[in-house]
């Protein structure tokens, strides 16, 4: 409630401060703001970068009460609210309202441009030029509008902007970029960078880098130029100003590639400001998609960037099992991620849980995601399919599947997610793409209903749903589900035809993943003392399965491996290589489970083939080449293993 009242009061301040029309072509706007307003904006930036965005908003509102037309205050207000508080829709609504009430105030149009570029942004720039051509930012707006056709004139306009407002950082950086890359006038760019470096009112971390970089470029990054910069940095290192130290650190990292000196500076920064992290002040934008492939714009700031990177590293780790990755992601949830990162973690856990058939986590994190995004039909379908595969919570699975079916009954344009601009949404998810995705999501929902009904013993009801799904989009899994339903209805001949087509689909998919890597010399000693040489097994398909006695999925796959060895014993050799630390555990375990294939113990070979996580199966063809690798095992994987073997036996 207090924030709502505060927003209303802030709006009133802007309204009452916007009465000044642009009758003098904007020259009145070139008057410098009160020093107090400048300091409040600087303080707001520091507060936002210190994870205190609401305090930053309060400071900016105060700055605008002192100077309603102070553009940097408006720009930072939009930046903090959109990027640090994830409220870009609110910012857009506020400035649209202000422009509607006061269409002749160029400040609101310029502030709107800095938040929303594209066609509407160009319209805002033209309005600024019309209303305030002599305002510093009127010159800036005109420069942006004419740069493509008249780069020389655009440079002149930027110079006029800086003559009127020497603190206009965006004008400096834009002018430097155009002088360097468009006009190829490095000396002009250096002179502009020198002017920027002299603006002590601008943060050192923003004003010093361009000059240092350009000097290196002009001198072709020679040893002398690098030594001169290093000497300059050493002279500056005596400062106790954190922002100057940040500039020095960045120069060591990005310009001189001296990570050792950068770390020394980092330690000095932390000594002066223990709360500092390397991600402070950073903004990281990315597009994420829900299970139905609807895109959303995500902005991460400060420590949330580090958490997001940690999540990405864990989600993509290949040296641990999927269950271990899920456990690690759950630990990150205890490290106070914001709502955006929390959702990303939920999505990664859900994806891993679906892949591994972890019904408990699919149910828990799918439910959390459904609460966040109730229109995500594919999420509901995947929840239903996993629960049904595991034959658990079948009534709940049917509820999810039917809800997904209702959501996909008719094509509707996807709803734009909050804080994702319409321009971004239309670019990443045009209607044609939406219609393609809709067909897949519809087929997924129909398949989920049919498969769940099959597992509930209602195959007569399931068949029509499954056939509809296949009609929309044929896939190996859907054909297999239909075949199971037909088997339960006693229509075995029909089922056999569908199963054959399903296996062909799966084989085609697996062949696309085949490799052809020579294995070379490989020699082992089995636990019963036999010498095993890969060269002696040429002419046979060899399956080397890395496992351990303590590995649950490894134990679960043993019966299927025994069946395969028995079925293809003349043409297939299975070698189970234990990577147990204690070799004494292997023989009793093998005896207990009556292995009918060769067993060896060699943790070293596991490391050689990077066989983690386990089970980790290598499929070697009759010529001794590694063709396929399979990681992990869950119920239903038997088909994949056998089809790979059949392909290699051809």
C-alpha positions in Angstrom: 0.0 0.0 0.0 2.8 2.4 0.9 4.5 1.8 -2.5 1.2 2.5 -4.3 0.7 5.7 -2.5 4.3 6.6 -3.1 3.9 6.0 -6.9 0.8 8.2 -7.0 2.6 11.0 -5.1 5.5 10.6 -7.5 3.2 10.9 -10.5 1.7 14.1 -9.0 5.2 15.6 -8.7 5.9 14.8 -12.4 2.5 16.3 -13.5 3.0 19.5 -11.6 6.6 19.8 -12.8 5.7 19.4 -16.4 3.8 22.7 -17.0 6.8 24.3 -18.7 6.2 24.1 -22.5 8.9 24.0 -25.1 8.3 27.5 -26.4 12.0 28.4 -26.3 12.9 25.4 -28.4 14.2 23.6 -25.3 16.9 26.0 -24.3 15.5 26.3 -20.8 16.1 22.6 -20.4 19.9 23.1 -20.7 20.0 24.8 -17.3 21.9 22.6 -14.9 19.8 20.9 -12.2 20.3 21.7 -8.5 23.5 20.0 -7.2 21.3 18.1 -4.7 19.4 16.4 -7.6 22.6 15.3 -9.2 23.9 13.8 -5.9 20.6 12.0 -5.4 20.8 10.4 -8.8 24.4 9.3 -8.2 23.4 7.9 -4.8 20.5 6.0 -6.4 22.8 4.3 -8.8 25.0 3.1 -6.0 22.0 1.9 -4.0 20.6 -0.1 -6.9 24.0 -1.7 -7.5 24.1 -2.6 -3.8 20.8 -4.5 -4.1 18.7 -1.7 -2.5 16.4 -0.8 -5.5 13.5 0.6 -3.4 15.9 3.0 -1.6 17.2 3.9 -5.1 13.6 4.6 -6.3 13.0 6.8 -3.2 16.2 8.9 -4.0 15.2 9.3 -7.6 11.7 10.4 -6.7 13.3 13.0 -4.4 15.6 14.1 -7.2 12.6 14.6 -9.6 10.7 16.6 -6.9 13.7 19.0 -6.9 14.2 19.0 -10.7 11.2 17.5 -12.6 12.8 17.8 -16.0 16.2 16.4 -15.1 16.5 13.7 -17.7 19.2 11.5 -16.0 16.8 11.1 -13.1 14.0 9.9 -15.4 16.4 7.5 -17.2 17.7 6.0 -13.9 14.2 5.8 -12.6 13.2 3.7 -15.6 16.4 1.6 -15.4 16.0 0.8 -11.7 12.3 0.0 -11.9 12.6 -2.1 -15.0 15.9 -3.9 -14.5 16.3 -4.1 -10.7 12.6 -4.5 -9.8 11.4 -6.3 -13.0 8.6 -3.7 -13.5 9.2 -2.5 -17.1 5.4 -2.7 -17.8 4.8 -0.2 -15.0 7.5 2.1 -16.3 6.0 2.0 -19.8 2.5 2.7 -18.4 3.8 5.6 -16.3 5.5 7.4 -19.2 2.7 6.7 -21.6 0.4 8.4 -19.1 2.7 11.4 -18.7 3.1 11.8 -22.5 -0.7 11.5 -22.8 -1.2 14.3 -20.3 1.7 16.5 -21.4 2.5 15.7 -25.0 4.7 18.8 -25.4 7.2 18.0 -22.7 10.2 16.6 -24.6 11.7 15.1 -21.4 9.1 12.5 -21.2 9.5 11.6 -24.9 13.3 11.3 -24.4 12.9 9.2 -21.3 10.5 6.9 -23.1 13.0 6.4 -25.9 15.7 5.3 -23.5 13.4 2.5 -22.3 11.6 1.6 -25.6 13.6 1.8 -28.8 12.3 0.4 -32.2 9.5 2.2 -34.1 8.0 3.9 -31.1 11.4 5.0 -30.0 12.0 6.6 -33.4 8.7 8.4 -33.0 9.8 9.7 -29.6 13.1 11.0 -31.1 11.3 12.9 -33.8 9.0 14.4 -31.2 12.0 15.6 -29.1 13.5 17.2 -32.2 10.2 18.9 -33.0 9.6 20.2 -29.4 13.2 21.0 -28.3 15.7 21.3 -31.1 18.0 23.5 -29.0 18.0 21.2 -25.9 21.2 19.2 -25.6 19.2 16.0 -25.9 17.3 17.4 -28.9 20.6 17.5 -30.7 21.3 14.0 -29.5 17.9 12.8 -30.8 18.5 14.5 -34.2 22.0 12.8 -34.4 20.4 9.4 -34.0 17.8 10.1 -36.6 20.2 11.3 -39.3 23.3 9.2 -38.6 22.6 6.6 -41.3 22.3 9.1 -44.1 24.4 11.9 -42.8 27.1 10.7 -40.4 29.1 14.0 -40.6 26.0 16.0 -39.6 25.2 13.5 -36.8 28.7 14.0 -35.3 28.1 17.8 -35.4 24.8 17.3 -33.5 26.5 15.2 -30.8 29.1 17.9 -30.4 26.3 20.5 -30.0 24.8 18.2 -27.4 28.0 18.1 -25.4 28.5 21.9 -25.7 25.2 22.3 -23.9 25.6 19.4 -21.4 29.1 18.3 -20.7 27.9 15.5 -18.5 26.0 13.6 -21.2 27.7 10.3 -21.0 25.6 8.7 -23.7 26.5 11.4 -26.1 30.3 10.9 -25.4 30.1 7.2 -25.9 28.0 7.4 -29.0 30.3 10.1 -30.5 33.4 8.1 -29.8 31.9 5.0 -31.4 30.9 6.9 -34.6 34.3 8.7 -34.8 36.2 5.5 -34.4 34.1 2.9 -36.4 32.0 5.0 -38.9 34.3 7.8 -39.8 37.6 6.0 -38.9 39.0 9.2 -37.2 40.9 7.7 -34.3 42.4 11.1 -33.4 39.0 12.7 -33.2 37.8 9.8 -31.0 40.7 10.2 -28.7 40.0 14.0 -28.3 36.4 13.2 -27.4 37.6 10.5 -25.0 40.0 13.0 -23.4 37.0 15.4 -22.9 35.1 12.5 -21.3 37.9 11.6 -19.0 38.1 15.2 -17.7 34.4 15.0 -16.6 35.0 14.3 -12.9 31.2 14.3 -12.3 31.0 11.1 -14.3 32.1 7.9 -12.6 35.7 6.9 -13.2 34.7 3.4 -14.2 32.7 4.9 -17.1 34.9 7.8 -18.2 38.5 6.5 -18.2 38.2 3.2 -20.2 37.5 4.7 -23.6 40.7 6.9 -23.6 42.9 4.0 -22.4 41.5 1.7 -25.0 41.8 4.2 -27.9 45.4 5.1 -27.1 46.3 1.4 -27.3 44.5 1.0 -30.6 46.2 4.0 -32.1 49.6 2.6 -31.2 48.6 -0.9 -32.4 48.8 -2.2 -28.9 52.6 -2.0 -29.0 54.7 -2.9 -26.0 55.5 0.8 -25.4 51.8 1.7 -25.4 51.0 -1.2 -23.0 53.9 -0.2 -20.7 52.7 3.4 -20.7 49.2 2.3 -19.7 50.6 0.0 -17.0 52.6 2.9 -15.6 49.5 5.1 -15.6 47.5 2.5 -13.8 50.3 2.0 -11.2 50.2 5.8 -10.5 46.5 5.7 -10.0 46.5 2.6 -7.7 47.3 4.7 -4.7 43.7 6.0 -4.7 41.2 5.0 -2.1 38.2 5.6 -4.4 36.5 2.4 -5.2 35.2 3.6 -8.5 38.7 4.5 -9.8 39.9 1.1 -8.6 37.1 -0.5 -10.6 38.3 1.3 -13.7 41.9 0.2 -13.0 40.8 -3.5 -12.5 38.8 -3.4 -15.7 41.8 -2.0 -17.6 44.0 -4.8 -16.3 41.5 -7.4 -17.2 40.2 -6.2 -20.6 43.1 -4.1 -22.0 46.3 -5.5 -20.6 45.0 -9.1 -20.0 46.8 -9.1 -16.6 44.5 -11.1 -14.3 47.1 -11.2 -11.6 47.2 -7.4 -11.2 43.4 -7.4 -11.5 43.1 -9.8 -8.5 45.3 -7.5 -6.5 43.0 -4.6 -7.2 40.0 -6.7 -6.4 41.4 -7.4 -2.9 41.9 -3.7 -2.4 38.3 -3.0 -3.4 36.9 -5.7 -1.1 39.0 -4.2 1.8 37.4 -0.8 1.1 33.9 -2.2 0.5 33.4 -5.8 1.9 30.0 -6.0 0.1 31.5 -5.6 -3.3 31.2 -8.5 -5.8 32.5 -8.8 -9.4 28.9 -8.7 -10.7 28.0 -5.4 -9.0 26.3 -3.1 -11.5 26.2 -5.6 -14.2 23.0 -6.2 -16.3 22.5 -9.5 -18.1 19.6 -9.9 -20.5 18.4 -13.2 -21.8 15.4 -14.8 -23.4 14.0 -17.8 -21.6 11.1 -20.0 -22.8 8.5 -22.0 -20.9 7.7 -25.6 -21.8 5.3 -24.4 -24.4 8.1 -22.4 -26.0 6.6 -19.0 -25.1 9.5 -16.5 -24.8 10.0 -14.1 -21.9 12.6 -11.4 -21.4 14.7 -11.9 -18.3 17.0 -9.2 -16.8 19.5 -10.3 -14.1 21.5 -7.9 -12.0 24.3 -8.0 -9.4 24.6 -11.2 -7.5 21.6 -12.8 -9.4 24.0 -13.0 -12.4 26.4 -15.2 -10.3 23.5 -17.4 -9.1 22.2 -17.7 -12.7 25.7 -18.8 -13.9 25.9 -21.3 -11.1 22.5 -22.7 -12.1 23.6 -22.9 -15.8 26.9 -24.7 -14.8 25.0 -27.2 -12.7 22.3 -27.8 -15.2 24.8 -28.5 -17.9 27.2 -30.6 -15.9 28.0 -34.0 -17.4 30.2 -35.4 -14.7 27.4 -36.1 -12.3 24.1 -37.9 -12.5 20.9 -36.0 -13.2 19.6 -36.6 -9.6 22.9 -35.1 -8.3 22.4 -32.1 -10.5 18.8 -31.7 -9.2 20.1 -31.9 -5.6 22.7 -29.1 -6.3 20.1 -26.9 -7.9 17.9 -27.3 -4.9 20.8 -26.0 -2.8 20.9 -22.8 -4.8 17.2 -22.2 -4.0 18.5 -21.6 -0.4 20.8 -18.8 -1.5 18.0 -16.2 -1.9 17.5 -16.0 -5.7 15.1 -13.5 -6.8 11.8 -14.5 -8.5 13.4 -14.6 -12.0 16.3 -16.8 -11.0 14.0 -18.9 -8.8 11.8 -19.7 -11.8 14.9 -20.6 -14.0 15.9 -23.0 -11.2 12.4 -24.6 -11.1 12.6 -25.0 -14.9 16.0 -26.6 -14.9 15.0 -29.0 -12.1 11.8 -29.8 -14.0 13.7 -30.5 -17.2 16.1 -32.8 -15.5 13.3 -34.6 -13.6 11.4 -35.2 -16.9 14.6 -36.5 -18.5 15.4 -38.9 -15.6 11.8 -39.9 -14.9 11.9 -38.4 -11.4 8.1 -38.3 -10.8 8.3 -36.7 -7.4 10.3 -33.7 -8.6 8.3 -33.5 -11.8 5.1 -33.3 -9.7 6.6 -30.8 -7.2 8.4 -28.4 -9.5 5.8 -28.7 -12.3 3.2 -27.6 -9.8 5.3 -24.6 -8.8 5.7 -23.6 -12.4 2.0 -24.1 -13.1 1.2 -21.7 -10.4 3.6 -19.1 -12.0 2.4 -19.8 -15.6 -1.1 -21.5 -15.7 -1.3 -21.2 -19.5 1.7 -23.5 -20.1 0.0 -26.5 -21.7 3.2 -28.4 -22.5 4.1 -28.3 -18.8 0.9 -30.1 -17.8 1.3 -32.6 -20.6 4.8 -33.5 -19.6 3.8 -33.8 -16.0 1.0 -36.2 -17.0 3.3 -38.3 -19.2 6.0 -38.8 -16.5 3.5 -39.6 -13.8 1.9 -42.1 -16.2 5.2 -43.7 -17.2 5.8 -44.3 -13.5 2.2 -45.4 -12.9 1.9 -43.0 -10.0 -0.9 -40.4 -9.2 -2.7 -41.5 -12.3 -5.9 -39.5 -11.5 -3.8 -36.4 -11.0 -2.0 -37.2 -14.3 -5.4 -37.4 -16.1 -6.4 -34.1 -14.6 -3.2 -32.4 -15.9 -3.7 -34.0 -19.3 -7.3 -32.9 -19.7 -6.4 -29.4 -18.6 -3.7 -29.3 -21.3 -6.2 -30.5 -23.8 -8.6 -27.7 -22.9 -5.8 -25.1 -23.2 -5.0 -26.4 -26.7 -8.6 -27.0 -28.0 -8.4 -23.9 -30.2 -5.4 -21.9 -31.4 -5.0 -18.6 -29.6 -2.2 -16.2 -30.0 0.1 -16.5 -27.0 -0.2 -14.0 -24.2 2.7 -11.6 -23.9 4.5 -12.3 -20.6 4.9 -9.5 -18.1 7.8 -7.2 -18.6 8.5 -8.5 -22.1 8.0 -5.8 -24.7 5.6 -6.4 -27.5 8.4 -5.8 -30.0 10.7 -8.5 -28.5 7.7 -10.9 -28.1 6.7 -10.5 -31.8 10.3 -10.8 -32.9 11.0 -14.0 -31.0 7.5 -15.6 -31.3 5.8 -14.4 -34.6 2.3 -15.9 -35.3 3.7 -18.4 -37.8 6.0 -19.8 -35.1 3.1 -19.8 -32.6 1.0 -21.9 -35.0 3.8 -24.4 -35.4 4.3 -24.7 -31.7 0.6 -25.0 -31.1 0.4 -28.1 -33.3 3.2 -29.8 -31.3 1.6 -28.8 -28.0 -1.8 -30.0 -29.2 -0.4 -33.4 -30.1 1.5 -33.6 -26.8 -1.8 -33.0 -24.9 -3.7 -35.6 -26.8 -0.9 -38.1 -26.3 -0.9 -37.4 -22.6 -4.6 -38.1 -22.3 -4.4 -41.3 -24.4 -1.4 -42.7 -22.6 -2.8 -42.0 -19.1 -6.1 -43.6 -20.0 -4.2 -46.6 -21.4 -2.3 -47.0 -18.1 -5.6 -46.6 -16.2 -7.0 -49.7 -18.0 -9.2 -47.6 -20.4 -7.6 -48.4 -23.7 -10.9 -48.3 -25.6 -11.2 -44.6 -24.6 -7.5 -44.0 -25.1 -7.3 -45.1 -28.7 -9.1 -42.1 -30.3 -6.9 -39.6 -28.4 -3.7 -41.4 -29.4 -4.7 -41.6 -33.1 -5.5 -37.9 -33.1 -2.1 -37.1 -31.6 -0.4 -39.2 -34.3 -2.4 -37.6 -37.0 -1.1 -34.2 -36.0 2.5 -35.3 -35.4 3.9 -38.8 -35.7 6.6 -39.7 -33.2 8.2 -42.8 -31.9 6.7 -42.4 -28.4 3.2 -41.8 -29.6 3.3 -44.8 -31.9 4.6 -46.9 -29.0 1.8 -45.7 -26.8 -0.8 -46.6 -29.4 0.8 -50.0 -29.8 0.5 -50.6 -26.0 -3.1 -49.6 -26.1 -3.8 -52.0 -29.0 -2.0 -54.9 -27.2 -4.3 -54.3 -24.2 -7.3 -54.5 -26.5 -6.1 -57.8 -27.9 -5.4 -56.4 -31.3 -1.9 -57.8 -31.5 -1.5 -57.8 -35.3 -2.3 -54.1 -35.5 0.0 -53.5 -32.5 2.9 -55.3 -34.2 2.7 -53.0 -37.3 2.6 -49.9 -35.1 5.5 -51.2 -33.0 7.6 -51.8 -36.1 7.0 -48.2 -37.3 7.8 -46.9 -33.8 11.1 -48.8 -33.8 12.0 -47.4 -37.2 11.3 -43.9 -35.9 13.6 -44.5 -32.9 16.3 -46.1 -35.0 16.3 -43.1 -37.4 16.7 -40.8 -34.4 19.5 -42.8 -32.8 21.5 -43.1 -36.1 21.7 -39.4 -36.3 23.6 -39.4 -33.0 26.1 -42.1 -34.0 29.8 -41.3 -34.0 32.7 -43.1 -35.6 35.7 -42.9 -33.3 38.5 -45.5 -33.3 38.9 -47.0 -29.8 42.5 -48.3 -30.4 44.2 -50.7 -28.2 42.1 -51.9 -25.2 43.1 -54.7 -22.9 41.5 -55.7 -19.6 41.6 -58.6 -17.1 38.3 -60.0 -16.1 37.6 -60.7 -12.4 38.0 -64.5 -13.2 41.5 -63.9 -14.6 40.8 -63.9 -18.4 42.7 -61.4 -20.6 40.3 -59.4 -22.7 41.5 -57.6 -25.8 39.2 -55.6 -27.9 41.1 -56.7 -31.0 40.1 -60.3 -30.3 36.4 -59.3 -30.4 36.3 -57.8 -33.9 33.4 -59.1 -35.8 31.2 -58.8 -32.7 29.3 -55.7 -31.4 30.8 -54.9 -28.0 28.9 -53.1 -25.2 31.3 -51.8 -22.5 29.1 -50.8 -19.5 30.8 -48.8 -16.7 29.0 -49.4 -13.4 29.5 -49.7 -9.6 27.9 -51.8 -6.9 26.5 -48.8 -5.1 24.8 -47.3 -8.2 21.0 -47.8 -8.2 20.4 -47.3 -11.9 23.4 -49.7 -12.6 21.6 -52.4 -10.6 18.3 -51.7 -12.3 19.8 -52.2 -15.8 21.4 -55.6 -15.0 18.3 -57.8 -15.9 18.0 -56.1 -19.3 21.8 -56.6 -20.0 21.4 -60.3 -19.1 18.5 -60.7 -21.5 20.5 -59.0 -24.3 23.5 -61.2 -23.8 21.4 -64.3 -23.9 19.4 -63.1 -26.9 22.5 -62.1 -29.0 25.2 -64.2 -27.4 26.8 -65.2 -30.7 27.1 -61.7 -32.0 27.3 -59.5 -28.9 29.9 -59.2 -26.1 28.9 -57.3 -23.0 31.8 -56.3 -20.7 30.7 -54.7 -17.4 33.6 -52.6 -16.1 33.3 -51.8 -12.4 34.7 -48.5 -11.1 34.2 -49.4 -7.4 37.1 -48.1 -5.2 37.1 -51.4 -3.3 37.5 -54.3 -5.8 36.6 -56.8 -3.1 32.9 -55.8 -3.4 32.7 -56.7 -7.0 32.9 -60.6 -7.1 30.3 -61.2 -4.4 27.9 -58.7 -6.1 28.4 -60.5 -9.5 27.7 -63.8 -7.9 24.6 -62.6 -6.1 23.1 -61.1 -9.4 24.2 -64.1 -11.6 25.9 -62.0 -14.3 26.1 -63.9 -17.6 28.6 -61.6 -19.2 32.2 -60.6 -18.7 33.1 -58.4 -15.7 36.2 -56.4 -15.1 37.3 -53.9 -12.4 39.2 -50.8 -13.7 38.5 -47.4 -12.3 41.4 -46.2 -14.5 39.6 -47.2 -17.7 36.6 -45.3 -16.5 38.7 -42.2 -16.1 40.3 -42.8 -19.5 36.8 -42.9 -21.2 35.4 -40.1 -18.9 32.7 -42.5 -17.9 30.8 -40.3 -15.4 28.1 -40.3 -14.4 27.2 -44.0 -14.4 25.9 -46.2 -15.8 27.8 -45.2 -18.9 27.6 -47.5 -21.8 29.9 -47.5 -24.9 28.7 -49.2 -28.1 31.5 -50.4 -30.3 30.9 -51.8 -33.8 32.3 -54.9 -35.4 35.3 -52.9 -36.7 36.3 -51.6 -33.2 34.9 -48.1 -33.6 33.0 -46.3 -30.9 29.6 -45.5 -32.4 27.3 -44.5 -29.5 27.4 -43.6 -25.9 24.5 -43.8 -23.5 24.5 -42.3 -20.0 22.1 -43.4 -17.3 19.3 -45.9 -17.2 15.6 -45.8 -16.4 12.6 -48.0 -17.1 12.0 -48.1 -20.8 15.6 -47.6 -21.9 15.8 -51.2 -22.9 14.4 -50.4 -26.3 17.0 -47.8 -27.0 19.8 -50.1 -26.0 18.5 -53.0 -28.1 17.9 -50.9 -31.2 21.4 -49.5 -31.1 22.7 -53.0 -30.9 20.5 -54.1 -33.9 21.7 -51.2 -35.9 25.4 -52.1 -35.3 24.7 -55.8 -36.0 23.5 -55.0 -39.6 
